[in-house]
């Protein structure tokens, strides 16, 4: 389980898996993924 702390101090689960998969798929929009993650975290 990967966790992260939000700007307001609360903790959240970012990802939950069995550890066999790490990273994004080869065809993923990596910049778009992290941009969306950042924008959603900043909406706290």
C-alpha distance matrix in Angstrom:
0.0 3.8 6.5 10.2 13.4 16.0 19.6 20.7 18.5 16.1 12.3 10.4 7.1 7.6 5.8 4.5 6.5 8.2 8.4 11.9 11.8 11.5 13.4 15.6 18.5 21.7 23.5 21.0 22.5 20.4 22.4 22.3 18.6 18.2 21.3 20.1 16.8 19.0 21.6 19.3 17.8 21.4 22.6 21.2
3.8 0.0 3.8 7.0 10.5 13.1 16.6 18.1 16.1 14.2 10.5 8.7 6.0 5.4 5.1 6.5 8.8 11.0 10.2 13.4 12.5 11.1 12.0 14.3 17.6 20.6 22.3 19.5 20.4 17.9 19.6 19.8 16.1 15.1 18.3 17.4 13.9 15.7 18.5 16.7 14.9 18.4 20.0 18.7
6.5 3.8 0.0 3.8 7.0 9.7 13.2 14.5 12.3 10.5 6.8 5.6 4.5 5.2 7.1 8.9 12.0 14.4 13.9 17.2 16.1 14.5 14.9 16.8 20.3 23.2 24.6 21.4 21.8 19.2 20.2 20.2 16.7 15.3 17.9 16.9 13.1 14.4 17.0 15.0 12.6 15.9 17.5 15.7
10.2 7.0 3.8 0.0 3.8 6.4 9.7 11.4 9.6 8.6 5.8 5.6 6.6 6.5 9.6 12.2 15.3 17.9 17.0 20.1 18.6 16.5 16.1 17.7 21.4 24.0 25.0 21.7 21.4 18.6 18.9 19.0 15.9 13.8 15.9 15.2 11.4 11.8 14.5 12.8 9.9 12.8 14.8 13.1
13.4 10.5 7.0 3.8 0.0 3.8 6.7 8.0 5.9 5.7 4.4 6.3 9.0 9.7 13.0 15.5 18.8 21.4 20.7 23.8 22.3 20.2 19.6 21.1 24.8 27.3 28.1 24.6 23.9 21.2 21.0 21.0 18.2 15.8 17.2 16.6 13.0 12.4 14.6 13.1 9.5 11.6 13.6 11.2
16.0 13.1 9.7 6.4 3.8 0.0 3.8 5.4 5.3 5.4 6.0 7.2 10.4 10.7 14.5 17.3 20.8 23.7 23.2 26.1 24.2 22.1 21.0 21.9 25.4 27.8 28.2 24.5 23.4 21.0 20.1 19.7 17.4 15.0 15.5 14.7 11.5 10.4 11.9 10.3 6.7 8.2 9.9 7.6
19.6 16.6 13.2 9.7 6.7 3.8 0.0 3.8 5.4 7.5 9.3 11.0 14.2 14.3 18.0 21.0 24.4 27.3 26.6 29.4 27.4 25.0 23.6 24.4 28.0 30.1 30.3 26.6 25.0 22.5 21.1 20.9 19.1 16.3 16.2 15.9 13.2 11.1 12.1 11.4 7.8 7.5 9.6 7.5
20.7 18.1 14.5 11.4 8.0 5.4 3.8 0.0 3.8 5.7 8.9 11.1 14.8 15.8 19.5 22.0 25.6 28.6 28.2 31.3 29.5 27.4 26.3 27.1 30.6 32.9 33.1 29.3 27.9 25.6 24.4 23.8 21.9 19.4 19.2 18.4 15.8 14.1 14.5 13.1 9.9 9.6 10.4 7.2
18.5 16.1 12.3 9.6 5.9 5.3 5.4 3.8 0.0 3.8 6.6 9.7 13.3 14.8 18.3 20.4 24.0 26.6 26.2 29.5 28.1 26.1 25.4 26.7 30.3 32.8 33.3 29.7 28.6 26.1 25.3 25.0 22.7 20.2 20.7 19.9 16.8 15.6 16.7 15.1 11.6 12.3 13.4 10.2
16.1 14.2 10.5 8.6 5.7 5.4 7.5 5.7 3.8 0.0 3.8 6.7 10.4 12.5 15.8 17.7 21.4 24.1 24.2 27.5 26.2 24.6 24.2 25.3 28.7 31.5 32.0 28.4 27.6 25.4 25.0 24.3 21.7 19.7 20.4 19.1 15.9 15.4 16.4 14.1 11.0 12.6 13.1 9.6
12.3 10.5 6.8 5.8 4.4 6.0 9.3 8.9 6.6 3.8 0.0 3.8 7.1 9.4 12.5 14.1 17.7 20.4 20.4 23.8 22.6 21.2 21.1 22.4 25.9 28.8 29.6 26.1 25.8 23.4 23.5 23.0 20.0 18.2 19.6 18.2 14.7 15.0 16.6 14.1 11.1 13.6 14.5 11.6
10.4 8.7 5.6 5.6 6.3 7.2 11.0 11.1 9.7 6.7 3.8 0.0 3.8 6.2 9.3 11.1 14.9 17.9 18.2 21.2 19.9 18.7 18.5 19.5 22.8 25.9 26.5 23.0 22.9 20.9 21.4 20.5 17.2 16.1 17.6 15.8 12.4 13.5 15.0 12.2 9.9 13.1 13.7 11.4
7.1 6.0 4.5 6.6 9.0 10.4 14.2 14.8 13.3 10.4 7.1 3.8 0.0 3.8 5.8 7.3 11.1 14.2 14.6 17.6 16.4 15.6 15.8 16.9 20.0 23.3 24.1 20.9 21.4 19.5 20.6 19.7 16.2 15.5 17.7 15.8 12.4 14.4 16.2 13.4 11.9 15.5 16.1 14.4
7.6 5.4 5.2 6.5 9.7 10.7 14.3 15.8 14.8 12.5 9.4 6.2 3.8 0.0 3.8 7.1 10.4 13.7 13.5 16.1 14.1 12.9 12.5 13.4 16.6 19.8 20.6 17.3 17.7 15.7 16.9 16.2 12.6 12.0 14.5 12.9 9.5 11.9 14.1 11.7 10.6 14.3 15.4 14.6
5.8 5.1 7.1 9.6 13.0 14.5 18.0 19.5 18.3 15.8 12.5 9.3 5.8 3.8 0.0 3.8 6.6 10.1 10.1 12.6 10.8 10.3 10.6 11.7 14.6 18.0 19.1 16.3 17.5 15.8 17.7 17.1 13.3 13.5 16.5 14.8 11.9 14.7 17.0 14.8 14.1 17.8 18.8 18.2
4.5 6.5 8.9 12.2 15.5 17.3 21.0 22.0 20.4 17.7 14.1 11.1 7.3 7.1 3.8 0.0 3.8 7.2 8.4 11.0 10.3 10.9 12.3 13.7 16.0 19.6 20.9 18.5 20.2 18.8 21.1 20.4 16.6 17.2 20.1 18.3 15.5 18.5 20.6 18.1 17.5 21.3 22.0 21.0
6.5 8.8 12.0 15.3 18.8 20.8 24.4 25.6 24.0 21.4 17.7 14.9 11.1 10.4 6.6 3.8 0.0 3.8 5.5 7.6 7.5 9.2 11.5 13.0 14.7 18.3 20.0 18.2 20.5 19.2 22.0 21.6 17.9 18.8 22.1 20.5 18.0 21.1 23.3 21.1 20.7 24.5 25.3 24.6
8.2 11.0 14.4 17.9 21.4 23.7 27.3 28.6 26.6 24.1 20.4 17.9 14.2 13.7 10.1 7.2 3.8 0.0 3.8 5.7 7.5 9.8 13.0 14.9 16.3 19.5 21.7 20.4 23.1 21.7 24.7 24.7 21.0 21.8 25.3 24.0 21.5 24.4 26.8 24.8 24.2 27.9 28.9 28.1
8.4 10.2 13.9 17.0 20.7 23.2 26.6 28.2 26.2 24.2 20.4 18.2 14.6 13.5 10.1 8.4 5.5 3.8 0.0 3.8 5.5 6.8 10.4 13.0 14.6 17.5 20.1 18.9 21.5 19.7 22.8 23.2 19.7 20.2 23.8 23.1 20.5 23.2 26.0 24.4 23.6 27.2 28.7 28.0
11.9 13.4 17.2 20.1 23.8 26.1 29.4 31.3 29.5 27.5 23.8 21.2 17.6 16.1 12.6 11.0 7.6 5.7 3.8 0.0 3.8 6.6 10.1 12.3 13.0 15.6 18.3 17.8 20.8 19.5 22.9 23.4 20.2 21.1 24.7 24.1 22.0 24.9 27.5 26.2 25.8 29.3 30.8 30.5
11.8 12.5 16.1 18.6 22.3 24.2 27.4 29.5 28.1 26.2 22.6 19.9 16.4 14.1 10.8 10.3 7.5 7.5 5.5 3.8 0.0 3.8 6.7 8.5 9.4 12.2 14.8 14.1 17.1 15.8 19.2 19.7 16.5 17.7 21.3 20.7 18.9 21.8 24.4 23.3 23.2 26.6 28.1 28.2
11.5 11.1 14.5 16.5 20.2 22.1 25.0 27.4 26.1 24.6 21.2 18.7 15.6 12.9 10.3 10.9 9.2 9.8 6.8 6.6 3.8 0.0 3.8 6.9 8.9 11.4 14.2 13.0 15.4 13.5 16.7 17.7 14.6 15.1 18.9 18.8 16.8 19.3 22.3 21.6 21.1 24.4 26.3 26.4
13.4 12.0 14.9 16.1 19.6 21.0 23.6 26.3 25.4 24.2 21.1 18.5 15.8 12.5 10.6 12.3 11.5 13.0 10.4 10.1 6.7 3.8 0.0 3.8 6.8 8.9 11.5 9.8 11.9 9.7 13.0 14.1 11.3 11.9 15.6 15.9 14.2 16.6 19.5 19.3 19.2 22.1 24.1 24.8
15.6 14.3 16.8 17.7 21.1 21.9 24.4 27.1 26.7 25.3 22.4 19.5 16.9 13.4 11.7 13.7 13.0 14.9 13.0 12.3 8.5 6.9 3.8 0.0 3.8 6.5 8.1 6.2 8.7 7.4 11.0 11.6 9.1 10.7 14.0 14.1 13.3 16.0 18.4 18.3 18.9 21.7 23.4 24.5
18.5 17.6 20.3 21.4 24.8 25.4 28.0 30.6 30.3 28.7 25.9 22.8 20.0 16.6 14.6 16.0 14.7 16.3 14.6 13.0 9.4 8.9 6.8 3.8 0.0 3.8 5.5 5.3 8.9 9.0 12.8 13.1 11.2 13.6 16.4 16.4 16.2 19.1 21.1 21.0 22.0 24.8 26.2 27.6
21.7 20.6 23.2 24.0 27.3 27.8 30.1 32.9 32.8 31.5 28.8 25.9 23.3 19.8 18.0 19.6 18.3 19.5 17.5 15.6 12.2 11.4 8.9 6.5 3.8 0.0 3.8 5.6 8.7 9.1 12.6 13.6 12.7 14.8 17.4 18.0 18.3 20.7 22.7 23.2 24.3 26.7 28.3 30.0
23.5 22.3 24.6 25.0 28.1 28.2 30.3 33.1 33.3 32.0 29.6 26.5 24.1 20.6 19.1 20.9 20.0 21.7 20.1 18.3 14.8 14.2 11.5 8.1 5.5 3.8 0.0 3.8 6.7 8.6 11.7 11.9 11.7 14.5 16.3 16.7 17.7 20.2 21.6 22.2 23.8 26.0 27.3 29.3
21.0 19.5 21.4 21.7 24.6 24.5 26.6 29.3 29.7 28.4 26.1 23.0 20.9 17.3 16.3 18.5 18.2 20.4 18.9 17.8 14.1 13.0 9.8 6.2 5.3 5.6 3.8 0.0 3.8 5.6 8.8 8.5 7.9 10.8 12.8 12.9 13.9 16.5 17.9 18.4 20.0 22.3 23.5 25.5
22.5 20.4 21.8 21.4 23.9 23.4 25.0 27.9 28.6 27.6 25.8 22.9 21.4 17.7 17.5 20.2 20.5 23.1 21.5 20.8 17.1 15.4 11.9 8.7 8.9 8.7 6.7 3.8 0.0 3.8 5.7 5.2 6.1 8.8 9.9 10.6 12.2 14.3 15.3 16.5 18.3 20.0 21.4 23.8
20.4 17.9 19.2 18.6 21.2 21.0 22.5 25.6 26.1 25.4 23.4 20.9 19.5 15.7 15.8 18.8 19.2 21.7 19.7 19.5 15.8 13.5 9.7 7.4 9.0 9.1 8.6 5.6 3.8 0.0 3.8 5.4 5.1 6.3 8.5 10.0 10.6 12.3 14.2 15.5 16.6 18.4 20.3 22.4
22.4 19.6 20.2 18.9 21.0 20.1 21.1 24.4 25.3 25.0 23.5 21.4 20.6 16.9 17.7 21.1 22.0 24.7 22.8 22.9 19.2 16.7 13.0 11.0 12.8 12.6 11.7 8.8 5.7 3.8 0.0 3.8 5.5 5.4 5.9 8.5 9.9 10.5 12.0 14.2 15.3 16.4 18.5 20.9
22.3 19.8 20.2 19.0 21.0 19.7 20.9 23.8 25.0 24.3 23.0 20.5 19.7 16.2 17.1 20.4 21.6 24.7 23.2 23.4 19.7 17.7 14.1 11.6 13.1 13.6 11.9 8.5 5.2 5.4 3.8 0.0 3.8 5.6 5.0 6.0 8.5 9.8 10.4 12.1 14.1 15.3 16.7 19.3
18.6 16.1 16.7 15.9 18.2 17.4 19.1 21.9 22.7 21.7 20.0 17.2 16.2 12.6 13.3 16.6 17.9 21.0 19.7 20.2 16.5 14.6 11.3 9.1 11.2 12.7 11.7 7.9 6.1 5.1 5.5 3.8 0.0 3.8 5.5 5.3 6.2 8.6 10.0 10.7 12.3 14.3 15.8 17.8
18.2 15.1 15.3 13.8 15.8 15.0 16.3 19.4 20.2 19.7 18.2 16.1 15.5 12.0 13.5 17.2 18.8 21.8 20.2 21.1 17.7 15.1 11.9 10.7 13.6 14.8 14.5 10.8 8.8 6.3 5.4 5.6 3.8 0.0 3.8 5.4 4.9 6.0 8.5 9.8 10.4 12.1 14.3 16.2
21.3 18.3 17.9 15.9 17.2 15.5 16.2 19.2 20.7 20.4 19.6 17.6 17.7 14.5 16.5 20.1 22.1 25.3 23.8 24.7 21.3 18.9 15.6 14.0 16.4 17.4 16.3 12.8 9.9 8.5 5.9 5.0 5.5 3.8 0.0 3.8 5.5 5.2 6.1 8.6 10.0 10.6 12.6 15.2
20.1 17.4 16.9 15.2 16.6 14.7 15.9 18.4 19.9 19.1 18.2 15.8 15.8 12.9 14.8 18.3 20.5 24.0 23.1 24.1 20.7 18.8 15.9 14.1 16.4 18.0 16.7 12.9 10.6 10.0 8.5 6.0 5.3 5.4 3.8 0.0 3.8 5.4 5.1 6.1 8.5 9.9 10.8 13.4
16.8 13.9 13.1 11.4 13.0 11.5 13.2 15.8 16.8 15.9 14.7 12.4 12.4 9.5 11.9 15.5 18.0 21.5 20.5 22.0 18.9 16.8 14.2 13.3 16.2 18.3 17.7 13.9 12.2 10.6 9.9 8.5 6.2 4.9 5.5 3.8 0.0 3.8 5.5 5.3 6.2 8.6 10.2 11.8
19.0 15.7 14.4 11.8 12.4 10.4 11.1 14.1 15.6 15.4 15.0 13.5 14.4 11.9 14.7 18.5 21.1 24.4 23.2 24.9 21.8 19.3 16.6 16.0 19.1 20.7 20.2 16.5 14.3 12.3 10.5 9.8 8.6 6.0 5.2 5.4 3.8 0.0 3.8 5.5 5.2 6.2 8.8 10.7
21.6 18.5 17.0 14.5 14.6 11.9 12.1 14.5 16.7 16.4 16.6 15.0 16.2 14.1 17.0 20.6 23.3 26.8 26.0 27.5 24.4 22.3 19.5 18.4 21.1 22.7 21.6 17.9 15.3 14.2 12.0 10.4 10.0 8.5 6.1 5.1 5.5 3.8 0.0 3.8 5.5 5.2 6.5 9.5
19.3 16.7 15.0 12.8 13.1 10.3 11.4 13.1 15.1 14.1 14.1 12.2 13.4 11.7 14.8 18.1 21.1 24.8 24.4 26.2 23.3 21.6 19.3 18.3 21.0 23.2 22.2 18.4 16.5 15.5 14.2 12.1 10.7 9.8 8.6 6.1 5.3 5.5 3.8 0.0 3.8 5.4 5.3 7.4
17.8 14.9 12.6 9.9 9.5 6.7 7.8 9.9 11.6 11.0 11.1 9.9 11.9 10.6 14.1 17.5 20.7 24.2 23.6 25.8 23.2 21.1 19.2 18.9 22.0 24.3 23.8 20.0 18.3 16.6 15.3 14.1 12.3 10.4 10.0 8.5 6.2 5.2 5.5 3.8 0.0 3.8 5.4 5.9
21.4 18.4 15.9 12.8 11.6 8.2 7.5 9.6 12.3 12.6 13.6 13.1 15.5 14.3 17.8 21.3 24.5 27.9 27.2 29.3 26.6 24.4 22.1 21.7 24.8 26.7 26.0 22.3 20.0 18.4 16.4 15.3 14.3 12.1 10.6 9.9 8.6 6.2 5.2 5.4 3.8 0.0 3.8 5.4
22.6 20.0 17.5 14.8 13.6 9.9 9.6 10.4 13.4 13.1 14.5 13.7 16.1 15.4 18.8 22.0 25.3 28.9 28.7 30.8 28.1 26.3 24.1 23.4 26.2 28.3 27.3 23.5 21.4 20.3 18.5 16.7 15.8 14.3 12.6 10.8 10.2 8.8 6.5 5.3 5.4 3.8 0.0 3.8
21.2 18.7 15.7 13.1 11.2 7.6 7.5 7.2 10.2 9.6 11.6 11.4 14.4 14.6 18.2 21.0 24.6 28.1 28.0 30.5 28.2 26.4 24.8 24.5 27.6 30.0 29.3 25.5 23.8 22.4 20.9 19.3 17.8 16.2 15.2 13.4 11.8 10.7 9.5 7.4 5.9 5.4 3.8 0.0
